[in-house]
Amino acid sequence: MWPNAEVSRAEPRPEAGPTGGGSRLNSKLPASPPAVTREPPIFSNPRLSLPLSVPGSPNEVGRRLGTMTRAGMERWRDRLALVTGASGGIGAAVARALVQQGLKVVGCARTVGNIEELAAECKSAGYPGTLIPYRCDLSNEEDILSMFSAVRSQHSGVDICINNAGMARPDTLLSGSTSGWRDMFNVNVLALSICTREAYQSMKERNVDDGHIININSMCGHRVPPQSVIHFYSATKYAVTALTEGLRQELLEAQTHIRATCISPGLVETQFAFKLHDKDPGEAAATYEHIKCLRPEDVAEAVIYVLSTPPHVQVGDIQMRPTEQVT
Ligand SMILES: NC(=O)c1ccc[n+]([C@@H]2O[C@H](COP(=O)([O-])OP(=O)(O)OC[C@H]3O[C@@H](n4cnc5c(N)ncnc54)[C@H](OP(=O)(O)O)[C@@H]3O)[C@@H](O)[C@H]2O)c1
């Protein structure tokens, strides 16, 4: 089942890379079809790519999202969604997509200036919803609790919680630093769990029975890539797989119709790899250069899809890879 034994046609790569960048996509096509090769490590330098047509820039994808009224999204209009890690990458794309669908979105992160810019962009674009920036360091429980308290006092409470914030540090199991492991655990596992608990309590106290908690997981939550720098990260994402299913069971036991979903992308072009390989920007850039990666907007589309399904439909997990990614 694991890629060491697997033979691939295209050599895919990791999850991560600079935000936005559809512009490089046609610039590195191989002269001839790639040979059959083993898959290279995730989050490292890939060697081959396949020719590919590029249907639209990220902005065009965004405009498509913006002009679509998604059937099933009407019931979420004016309701409140919390999106963690909304300062860039997938979280920013999700926040934008929700505002386009008419929701009130609290977007949180440490770099709140980015969210303020996004809020101004959404406003000037005339989207029907609103984006409310909130500065929060998710590795600090007090910050998280203060945020939920502010949401309660200023906007009633949370109807949808999108646990998106996440990060990776290149700390291996054999010689990595405890602080790097702790950082990953604090944000990817603990903050997600605290936000989930607080979001559920917010729904419960307001008798909200149709809420939704969506965890942005990863394909790394379903298989361990043979790349030492993301083994601990992968473990945190396996935790997200377990937490999402455990949550589904507890919500059912509590006799609610609140739904739990995770979305598990493969490589998405964001700043993720640049933060992982912060001492080697070349390695980070290479992460996204040789296959056509997912875009943050592709993941946002998946979020809109799971929200738009009828209340009796609970999507458990969406695994989505770039078409050229092998594992
Ligand atoms: N990119 C990929 O290939 C990929 C693939 C699969 C899954 N994912 C998952 O997708 C999610 C989003 O990642 P991304 O690719 O969009 O990465 P990104 O561009 O690096 O964005 C990460 C977001 O998380 C926030 N964050 C990190 N630490 C935080 C903290 N202590 N407090 C508050 N916010 C924090 C960041 O905000 P601040 O730094 O401003 O605080 C940022 O908004 C993550 O859970 C990641 O594991 C990514």
The ligand as a Gaussian input file, in Angstrom:
#p B3LYP/6-31G(d) Opt

LIG

0 1
 N       -0.533000      23.226000       1.555000
 C       -0.704000      21.918000       1.482000
 O       -0.132000      21.234000       0.621000
 C       -1.638000      21.222000       2.436000
 C       -2.033000      19.916000       2.121000
 C       -2.880000      19.249000       2.990000
 C       -3.345000      19.853000       4.123000
 N       -2.935000      21.130000       4.406000
 C       -3.480000      21.732000       5.622000
 O       -4.219000      22.888000       5.263000
 C       -4.246000      23.791000       6.358000
 C       -3.900000      25.183000       5.867000
 O       -2.570000      25.169000       5.380000
 P       -2.072000      26.102000       4.192000
 O       -1.523000      25.215000       3.153000
 O       -3.098000      27.095000       3.816000
 O       -0.832000      26.769000       4.902000
 P       -0.412000      28.304000       5.145000
 O       -0.534000      29.065000       3.870000
 O        0.908000      28.217000       5.803000
 O       -1.507000      28.839000       6.164000
 C       -1.527000      28.374000       7.484000
 C       -2.506000      29.197000       8.290000
 O       -2.496000      28.708000       9.644000
 C       -2.335000      29.819000      10.499000
 N       -1.645000      29.494000      11.749000
 C       -0.528000      28.749000      11.903000
 N       -0.152000      28.754000      13.197000
 C       -1.062000      29.525000      13.862000
 C       -1.216000      29.932000      15.216000
 N       -0.354000      29.568000      16.186000
 N       -2.258000      30.723000      15.528000
 C       -3.125000      31.129000      14.577000
 N       -3.043000      30.768000      13.288000
 C       -2.011000      29.985000      12.938000
 C       -1.522000      30.824000       9.710000
 O       -1.744000      32.141000      10.207000
 P       -0.655000      33.059000      10.952000
 O        0.693000      32.531000      10.612000
 O       -0.942000      34.426000      10.416000
 O       -0.985000      32.936000      12.387000
 C       -2.132000      30.663000       8.314000
 O       -3.284000      31.461000       8.204000
 C       -3.293000      23.217000       7.394000
 O       -4.030000      22.549000       8.390000
 C       -2.448000      22.231000       6.608000
 O       -1.956000      21.192000       7.432000
 C       -2.111000      21.823000       3.591000

